Amino acid sequence: MHEGQIAAQAAPGARIARAGVIVPLVLIVSLFFLWGVANSLNDILIKQFKKAFELSDL
């Protein structure tokens, strides 16, 4: 046997996830990451917007 046959026999269909699951998983993980970034910047941006648009704390 040569290397190609050994590699094919070592993992006959051993996958981490199905092909249809990868895209939604990456989308959900990236959306949660972006949500966290936006949430952490919220306090900083509110102060900057108040300064830029001359808003008060009514």
PEMORA-V130691 format. One record per residue. N is the residue number from 1. RES is the residue in three letters. SS is DSSP state (@ for helix, = for strand, . for the rest). Layout:
N:RES:SS, N:RES:SS
This chain:
1:MET:., 2:HIS:., 3:GLU:@, 4:GLY:@, 5:GLN:@, 6:ILE:@, 7:ALA:@, 8:ALA:@, 9:GLN:@, 10:ALA:@, 11:ALA:., 12:PRO:., 13:GLY:., 14:ALA:., 15:ARG:., 16:ILE:., 17:ALA:., 18:ARG:., 19:ALA:@, 20:GLY:@, 21:VAL:@, 22:ILE:@, 23:VAL:@, 24:PRO:@, 25:LEU:@, 26:VAL:@, 27:LEU:@, 28:ILE:@, 29:VAL:@, 30:SER:@, 31:LEU:@, 32:PHE:@, 33:PHE:@, 34:LEU:@, 35:TRP:@, 36:GLY:@, 37:VAL:@, 38:ALA:@, 39:ASN:@, 40:SER:@, 41:LEU:@, 42:ASN:@, 43:ASP:@, 44:ILE:@, 45:LEU:@, 46:ILE:@, 47:LYS:@, 48:GLN:@, 49:PHE:@, 50:LYS:@, 51:LYS:@, 52:ALA:@, 53:PHE:@, 54:GLU:., 55:LEU:., 56:SER:., 57:ASP:., 58:LEU:.
